[in-house]
């Protein structure tokens, strides 16, 4: 049986995050949008880590995702 070709179009994964947070004076809300790019291997590792740690601290997972992405982009904030 011939070996089937790999699924080449799933090499990079992009996750866009949107965070709503109050400004310092708590008079307006700020929207921050970031894009994270993961290789397939790093996304699989991040997912495994999330499954292991999700009960402990959601905030740590978010920081881990930002630190383990192959690249990140931040878009201008809007208030």
Order of alpha helices (4+ residues) and beta strands (2+ residues): beta-beta-alpha-alpha-beta
